[in-house]
Amino acid sequence: MTIYRDEVLLRLCYAGMMCVAIGTSLIPVYLTTLSEAMGGLAEGQMGLMAGLLYAGFVSGILLSGPLADRLGAKPFCLAGAGFSAAGLILLADAFSFPTLLAACFVTGFGAGVIDMVMSPIVSALSVSHRAAALNRLHAFYCAGALTTLLIASLLIRLDVNWRVVMIGFAAAPALVLAGFAVEPVPPLVSGSKKRLRLRQLARIPLFYAGLIGILLIGATEEGMAQWLPAYAERELGFSKAAAGLGLGGFALAMGSGRLLASGYGRNLPGRLMMVGGALLCSAGFAAGAALGASAPGVALGACVLVGLGCSVLWPTALAMAAEAFPQGGATLFAAMSAAGNAGCLLAPYICGLLAEQIGLRAALGLGAAYPLLLVVFLMFGDRMGFARR
């Protein structure tokens, strides 16, 4: 009989989520450095690098989700960590723009595969307290993002060669790969029941409610995070450094909220946690915009508070989906993550379009609509036709 060492696997999953943060955070920090190394890239070329990183991330999620249910989670733990390390090593050895683009895609792809498979593993290991366990797991993404930002900023100040930095960070996914190589990983779906395929999930109204809900969650999170530094600098009058610290505070608040939820949220209903978090987000958006002219410091604090409010939303939504569809496996998590990332992509773009017409402060304030719509779905979803099964 296979023996699964739950604590060891959980620690490996935590490390895996920090690797996801490395893969998605390190390249943006070094974007201007990479441009200079290539002799000066146009803004469109730099945007293409960021776009391919995101495209690789989403591709990793979508391609590996259904396959993980068929082949098991372990091959994808290994593949995700391997692609992440390989992408950073390829980046370190890049001497042309096409190679940079390839490295961005591979790095993002590896991060996407890891991101997809970590949540269903933790869900399978923590059936009795999924929401708390997934909040703890995703807190390590925030910790990884902050750690990456701080270390990379320090190394830039110390003028450490960026190629050496990429190799150094590649060691993290390499270690995760080595850990999963020697540890057995449990099946993502109980063998006593048949796995729900995507076409079966697509026949259930509640599945669409979950997709819409997590799309709104992604929009709430990135609708604030992506514009917070620019808003703090352009509308609130803070320096670039202070604006960057505001984003760091947002990430710290998000990580802290998830840790609190993992410790104190075990006995709270998931829907109640999400309603509370969404209302706090809505208040943060509204106050951040309304107080921008009269009290910029308070307004920045309100924007940071959105990080605390949205901290519990994404992992709790995944936990609720796993409880509603226990046989959904990695396919369910992949679909939810893809919908959430669609919200992450759309909301900053919509905010930018609105800012051109009505100004950034008003456009950011309208972001309060995303969490309010989420509350409507959570409170009245059943009455709107989204029956539980």
C-alpha positions as CSV (number, residue, x, y, z in Angstrom):
1,M,0.0,0.0,0.0
2,T,1.3,3.4,-1.0
3,I,2.1,5.7,2.0
4,Y,1.4,9.4,1.5
5,R,3.3,11.7,3.8
6,D,0.8,14.5,4.0
7,E,2.9,17.0,5.8
8,V,5.8,16.6,3.4
9,L,3.5,16.9,0.4
10,L,1.9,20.0,1.8
11,R,5.3,21.6,2.4
12,L,6.3,20.8,-1.2
13,C,3.1,22.4,-2.4
14,Y,3.8,25.5,-0.4
15,A,7.2,25.7,-2.0
16,G,5.6,25.1,-5.4
17,M,3.4,28.1,-5.0
18,M,6.4,30.2,-4.1
19,C,7.9,29.0,-7.4
20,V,4.8,30.2,-9.2
21,A,5.4,33.6,-7.7
22,I,9.0,33.6,-8.9
23,G,7.9,32.7,-12.4
24,T,5.3,35.4,-12.6
25,S,7.1,38.2,-10.6
26,L,10.8,38.0,-11.5
27,I,10.6,38.9,-15.2
28,P,8.5,42.0,-14.7
29,V,11.1,43.2,-12.1
30,Y,13.9,42.8,-14.6
31,L,11.9,44.0,-17.7
32,T,13.9,47.2,-18.1
33,T,17.2,45.4,-17.4
34,L,16.4,42.9,-20.0
35,S,15.6,45.7,-22.5
36,E,19.0,47.3,-21.8
37,A,20.8,44.0,-22.2
38,M,19.3,43.6,-25.7
39,G,20.4,47.0,-26.8
40,G,17.1,48.8,-26.0
41,L,13.7,47.3,-26.7
42,A,10.7,49.2,-27.8
43,E,7.7,49.4,-25.4
44,G,5.8,47.1,-27.7
45,Q,8.5,44.5,-27.5
46,M,8.6,44.7,-23.7
47,G,4.8,44.3,-23.7
48,L,5.1,41.3,-25.9
49,M,7.4,39.7,-23.3
50,A,4.9,40.3,-20.5
51,G,2.1,39.0,-22.8
52,L,3.9,35.8,-23.6
53,L,4.6,35.2,-20.0
54,Y,0.9,35.4,-19.3
55,A,0.0,33.4,-22.4
56,G,2.4,30.6,-21.2
57,F,0.8,30.7,-17.8
58,V,-2.7,30.2,-19.0
59,S,-1.6,27.6,-21.6
60,G,0.0,25.6,-18.8
61,I,-3.2,25.7,-16.8
62,L,-5.5,24.7,-19.7
63,L,-3.3,22.0,-21.2
64,S,-2.3,20.2,-18.0
65,G,-5.7,20.3,-16.1
66,P,-7.6,17.5,-17.9
67,L,-4.4,15.5,-18.5
68,A,-3.6,15.5,-14.8
69,D,-6.8,13.7,-14.1
70,R,-5.9,11.0,-16.6
71,L,-2.2,10.6,-15.9
72,G,-2.0,11.6,-12.2
73,A,-0.7,14.7,-10.6
74,K,3.0,13.7,-10.1
75,P,4.1,14.0,-13.8
76,F,2.8,17.5,-13.8
77,C,4.4,18.5,-10.5
78,L,7.7,17.4,-12.1
79,A,7.0,18.9,-15.5
80,G,5.9,22.3,-14.0
81,A,9.0,22.6,-11.9
82,G,11.2,21.4,-14.8
83,F,9.7,24.0,-17.2
84,S,10.0,26.8,-14.6
85,A,13.7,26.0,-14.0
86,A,14.4,25.6,-17.7
87,G,12.7,28.9,-18.6
88,L,14.8,30.8,-16.1
89,I,18.0,29.1,-17.3
90,L,17.1,29.8,-20.9
91,L,16.5,33.4,-19.9
92,A,20.0,33.6,-18.3
93,D,21.5,32.4,-21.6
94,A,19.4,34.6,-23.9
95,F,21.4,36.8,-26.3
96,S,18.6,37.6,-28.7
97,F,15.0,38.9,-28.5
98,P,13.4,35.7,-29.9
99,T,15.2,33.7,-27.2
100,L,13.9,36.1,-24.6
101,L,10.4,35.6,-25.9
102,A,10.8,31.8,-25.8
103,A,12.2,32.0,-22.2
104,C,9.2,34.1,-21.1
105,F,6.7,31.6,-22.5
106,V,8.5,28.6,-21.0
107,T,8.8,30.2,-17.6
108,G,5.1,31.2,-17.7
109,F,4.1,27.7,-18.9
110,G,5.9,26.0,-16.0
111,A,4.4,28.4,-13.5
112,G,0.9,27.7,-14.9
113,V,1.3,23.9,-14.6
114,I,2.5,24.2,-11.0
115,D,-0.3,26.6,-10.2
116,M,-2.9,24.2,-11.7
117,V,-1.7,21.1,-9.9
118,M,-0.9,22.4,-6.4
119,S,-4.5,23.3,-5.4
120,P,-6.1,19.9,-6.3
121,I,-3.3,18.1,-4.4
122,V,-3.9,20.2,-1.3
123,S,-7.7,19.8,-1.7
124,A,-7.3,16.0,-1.9
125,L,-5.1,16.0,1.3
126,S,-7.5,18.3,3.3
127,V,-11.0,17.1,2.6
128,S,-12.3,18.1,6.1
129,H,-11.0,21.7,5.9
130,R,-10.5,22.6,2.3
131,A,-11.1,26.4,2.6
132,A,-8.5,26.8,5.4
133,A,-6.0,24.6,3.6
134,L,-6.3,26.4,0.3
135,N,-6.1,29.8,1.9
136,R,-2.8,28.7,3.5
137,L,-1.5,27.4,0.2
138,H,-2.2,30.6,-1.6
139,A,-0.7,32.7,1.2
140,F,2.6,31.2,0.0
141,Y,2.1,32.7,-3.4
142,C,1.9,36.1,-1.7
143,A,5.0,35.3,0.4
144,G,6.9,34.2,-2.7
145,A,5.9,37.4,-4.6
146,L,7.1,39.6,-1.8
147,T,10.3,37.6,-1.3
148,T,11.1,37.7,-5.0
149,L,10.5,41.5,-5.1
150,L,12.7,42.2,-2.1
151,I,15.6,39.9,-3.1
152,A,15.5,41.0,-6.8
153,S,15.4,44.7,-5.7
154,L,18.4,44.2,-3.4
155,L,20.4,42.4,-6.1
156,I,19.7,45.2,-8.5
157,R,21.0,47.7,-6.0
158,L,24.1,45.5,-5.5
159,D,24.5,45.5,-9.3
160,V,24.6,41.6,-9.4
161,N,24.6,40.4,-13.0
162,W,21.0,39.6,-14.0
163,R,22.1,36.3,-15.7
164,V,23.5,35.1,-12.3
165,V,20.3,36.1,-10.6
166,M,18.2,34.1,-13.1
167,I,20.3,31.0,-12.5
168,G,20.1,31.5,-8.7
169,F,16.3,31.7,-8.8
170,A,16.1,28.6,-11.0
171,A,17.4,26.6,-8.1
172,A,14.0,27.0,-6.3
173,P,11.9,25.0,-8.9
174,A,14.8,22.6,-9.3
175,L,14.6,21.7,-5.6
176,V,10.9,21.4,-5.8
177,L,11.3,19.0,-8.7
178,A,13.7,16.9,-6.7
179,G,11.3,16.8,-3.8
180,F,8.3,15.6,-5.8
181,A,10.6,13.1,-7.6
182,V,10.9,11.0,-4.4
183,E,7.5,11.6,-2.9
184,P,4.3,9.6,-3.9
185,V,1.4,11.9,-4.8
186,P,-2.2,10.8,-4.1
187,P,-4.9,10.6,-6.9
188,L,-6.8,13.8,-7.4
189,V,-10.2,12.0,-7.5
190,S,-11.4,9.2,-5.3
191,G,-11.1,5.9,-7.1
192,S,-14.6,4.8,-5.8
193,K,-16.4,7.3,-8.1
194,K,-16.1,8.2,-11.7
195,R,-14.4,11.5,-12.6
196,L,-16.6,14.3,-13.9
197,R,-15.4,15.3,-17.4
198,L,-15.5,18.9,-18.6
199,R,-18.5,18.2,-20.8
200,Q,-20.4,16.8,-17.8
201,L,-19.5,19.8,-15.7
202,A,-20.7,22.0,-18.5
203,R,-24.3,20.7,-18.1
204,I,-24.5,21.8,-14.5
205,P,-25.7,25.4,-13.9
206,L,-23.7,25.7,-10.6
207,F,-20.5,25.2,-12.6
208,Y,-21.2,28.4,-14.5
209,A,-21.9,30.2,-11.3
210,G,-18.4,29.2,-10.1
211,L,-16.8,30.4,-13.3
212,I,-18.6,33.8,-13.2
213,G,-17.8,34.2,-9.5
214,I,-14.0,33.6,-9.8
215,L,-13.9,35.8,-12.9
216,L,-15.3,38.6,-10.7
217,I,-12.7,37.7,-8.1
218,G,-9.8,37.9,-10.5
219,A,-11.2,41.3,-11.7
220,T,-11.4,42.5,-8.2
221,E,-7.9,41.5,-7.3
222,E,-6.0,42.7,-10.4
223,G,-8.3,45.6,-11.1
224,M,-6.7,47.2,-8.0
225,A,-3.2,45.5,-8.0
226,Q,-2.3,46.5,-11.6
227,W,-3.3,50.1,-11.2
228,L,-2.4,50.8,-7.6
229,P,1.2,52.0,-8.2
230,A,0.1,54.3,-11.1
231,Y,-2.9,55.6,-9.1
232,A,-0.7,56.3,-6.0
233,E,1.8,58.2,-8.1
234,R,-0.4,60.1,-10.6
235,E,-3.5,60.8,-8.6
236,L,-2.4,60.7,-4.9
237,G,1.0,62.4,-5.4
238,F,3.3,59.7,-3.9
239,S,6.8,59.0,-5.2
240,K,7.6,56.0,-7.4
241,A,9.2,54.3,-4.4
242,A,6.2,54.9,-2.1
243,A,3.8,53.7,-4.9
244,G,5.8,50.5,-5.1
245,L,5.6,50.1,-1.3
246,G,1.9,50.5,-1.7
247,L,1.8,47.5,-4.0
248,G,4.0,45.6,-1.5
249,G,1.5,46.4,1.2
250,F,-1.3,45.1,-0.9
251,A,0.5,41.8,-1.3
252,L,1.4,41.7,2.4
253,A,-2.3,42.3,3.3
254,M,-3.4,39.5,1.0
255,G,-0.9,37.0,2.4
256,S,-1.8,38.0,6.0
257,G,-5.5,37.6,5.3
258,R,-5.0,34.1,3.8
259,L,-2.9,33.0,6.8
260,L,-5.6,34.3,9.2
261,A,-8.3,32.5,7.2
262,S,-6.3,29.3,7.3
263,G,-6.1,29.5,11.1
264,Y,-9.4,31.0,12.2
265,G,-11.6,30.3,9.2
266,R,-12.0,26.5,9.6
267,N,-15.4,26.8,11.3
268,L,-16.7,29.7,9.1
269,P,-19.0,28.9,6.1
270,G,-17.2,29.7,2.9
271,R,-20.0,31.8,1.6
272,L,-19.9,34.0,4.7
273,M,-16.1,34.5,4.4
274,M,-16.5,35.5,0.7
275,V,-19.3,37.9,1.3
276,G,-17.4,39.6,4.1
277,G,-14.2,39.8,1.9
278,A,-16.1,41.1,-1.1
279,L,-17.8,43.9,0.9
280,L,-14.5,44.9,2.4
281,C,-13.1,45.1,-1.2
282,S,-16.0,47.2,-2.4
283,A,-15.5,49.6,0.5
284,G,-11.8,49.8,-0.2
285,F,-12.3,50.7,-3.9
286,A,-14.9,53.3,-3.0
287,A,-12.9,54.9,-0.2
288,G,-9.7,54.8,-2.3
289,A,-11.3,56.8,-5.0
290,A,-13.5,59.1,-2.9
291,L,-10.7,60.2,-0.6
292,G,-8.1,60.6,-3.2
293,A,-8.3,64.4,-3.4
294,S,-8.8,65.2,0.3
295,A,-6.8,62.5,2.2
296,P,-4.3,60.7,-0.1
297,G,-2.7,58.7,2.7
298,V,-6.1,57.3,3.8
299,A,-7.0,56.6,0.2
300,L,-3.8,54.6,-0.3
301,G,-4.5,52.7,2.9
302,A,-8.0,51.9,1.6
303,C,-6.5,50.6,-1.7
304,V,-4.2,48.4,0.3
305,L,-7.2,47.2,2.4
306,V,-8.6,45.7,-0.9
307,G,-5.7,43.2,-0.6
308,L,-7.0,42.0,2.7
309,G,-10.5,41.8,1.5
310,C,-9.8,39.8,-1.6
311,S,-7.3,37.5,0.2
312,V,-9.9,34.9,1.0
313,L,-11.9,35.1,-2.2
314,W,-9.9,33.0,-4.7
315,P,-8.8,30.1,-2.5
316,T,-12.2,29.9,-0.8
317,A,-14.0,29.9,-4.2
318,L,-11.8,26.9,-5.2
319,A,-12.6,25.1,-2.0
320,M,-16.4,25.7,-2.5
321,A,-16.1,24.4,-6.0
322,A,-14.2,21.3,-4.9
323,E,-16.9,20.6,-2.2
324,A,-19.7,21.1,-4.8
325,F,-17.9,18.8,-7.3
326,P,-15.7,16.4,-5.4
327,Q,-15.1,14.4,-8.6
328,G,-14.2,17.4,-10.7
329,G,-10.4,16.8,-10.1
330,A,-7.8,18.9,-11.9
331,T,-10.2,19.7,-14.7
332,L,-12.4,21.6,-12.4
333,F,-9.5,23.6,-10.9
334,A,-8.1,24.3,-14.4
335,A,-11.4,25.7,-15.6
336,M,-11.8,27.8,-12.5
337,S,-8.3,29.1,-12.7
338,A,-8.7,30.0,-16.4
339,A,-11.9,31.9,-15.7
340,G,-10.2,33.8,-12.8
341,N,-7.3,34.7,-15.0
342,A,-9.6,36.0,-17.6
343,G,-10.9,38.4,-15.0
344,C,-7.3,39.3,-14.1
345,L,-6.7,40.2,-17.7
346,L,-10.0,42.1,-18.5
347,A,-10.4,44.3,-15.4
348,P,-7.1,46.3,-15.8
349,Y,-7.8,46.8,-19.5
350,I,-11.4,48.0,-18.8
351,C,-10.0,50.4,-16.1
352,G,-7.5,51.8,-18.6
353,L,-10.2,52.4,-21.2
354,L,-12.5,54.1,-18.7
355,A,-9.6,56.2,-17.3
356,E,-9.1,57.7,-20.8
357,Q,-12.7,58.9,-20.7
358,I,-13.5,59.8,-17.0
359,G,-10.1,59.9,-15.3
360,L,-8.2,57.2,-13.3
361,R,-9.7,58.0,-10.0
362,A,-13.3,57.6,-11.1
363,A,-12.4,54.5,-13.2
364,L,-10.7,52.9,-10.2
365,G,-13.8,53.7,-8.0
366,L,-16.0,51.9,-10.5
367,G,-14.0,48.7,-9.7
368,A,-16.2,48.5,-6.6
369,A,-18.8,47.0,-8.9
370,Y,-16.9,43.7,-9.3
371,P,-17.0,42.6,-5.6
372,L,-20.6,43.9,-5.3
373,L,-21.7,41.7,-8.2
374,L,-19.9,38.8,-6.5
375,V,-22.0,39.4,-3.4
376,V,-25.1,39.3,-5.5
377,F,-24.1,35.9,-7.0
378,L,-23.3,34.6,-3.5
379,M,-26.5,35.7,-1.9
380,F,-29.0,35.2,-4.7
381,G,-27.3,32.6,-7.0
382,D,-29.9,29.9,-6.1
383,R,-32.8,32.2,-6.9
384,M,-31.2,33.2,-10.2
385,G,-31.3,29.6,-11.4
386,F,-27.9,28.3,-10.3
387,A,-29.2,25.3,-8.4
388,R,-26.6,23.4,-6.4
389,R,-26.5,20.3,-8.6
